[in-house]
Structure formats: C-alpha cells, structure tokens
Amino acid sequence: MRPGSLAIRDSTPLGRLGRPEDVATAVVHLMQAPWITGQVVMADGGSSLSSARGGIRRGDAARA
C-alpha cells in the first residue's frame, strides 16, 4: 500500500479504500435504471458525508 493510502483509508468512514467493484456496482445500477438521468454519484466511502455532516466517524457508515 502506498504511504498516503493509509491516511486516506483511515479518514474514510467505511475504513477501507475503494475497490473497482464498488464503482462498478454503481455504474451497473445507473445503466439499469432508465429513469435516473443526469446524476452525480459520490462513490467515496462516505468521505463526502463526513465533511457535510460535521464528522461522521470511521465505522458509522457501516452501521447505518
């Protein structure tokens, strides 16, 4: 694992780095949902939630 990767992993509420299948799952869902158009999907392991909600801690997203 690269040196900066540990800091990113530890700051992510899910407590792990994203995997290609994490993004692929979101892409497949959007491809199969014809009524969903023009959306931005944040596949960031909850990092955007932690800044928007004032500090979701590691593991909080996994319990939600």
N, C-alpha and C positions, 0 to 999 in steps of 0.2 A: 504494500500500500504506500502511496506517495506521502511525503511528510505532511502536506497541507490537508490530505484526505481525512486524517484523524480528527482534525479540528472541525471540518465540515460535518463529518459523521456525528461527532459529539454534540454539535449545535442543532442537529435535526431532531424534532420531536419523536420521530419514529426510531431514532437511534441507529440508523444504518444508512449506507449510501444507496442511491437508486440503482436498480438493475434494468437492463434493456427490456425485460418482460413487464416491468412496471409501466413504462411508457407505451409498450405495445398493447397492453390491455386497454389503456385509454384510447388509443388510436382505433382499435377494433370496435370499441363501443361507439365512438363517433361515426365510424363508417357504417354501422348497422342501424343507426338512428336517423332516419331521413328528415325528421322534424327538427333536429338540432342543427342550427346553422350559425356561422359567424361567432363562435365561442372561443375564448381563451381558456385553456385548461392548464392549471398550475400543477405540474407533476414534480413537486419539490419536497415530498416527505413531510409536509406540514410547516416548512420554514416560513412561508408567507403568512400562515396563521399566527405564528409566534410573534411576528412584528406587528400584525394588525390587531391582535387581541392583548397585547401587553405582556407577553411572556409565557406562552404555553411551554411547560417543561417537558423534558425528554420522557417519553412513555405516555404522556397524556393522550396523544392522538391514537395510540394503540388501544387505549381503554375506552375511547369514545364510541 
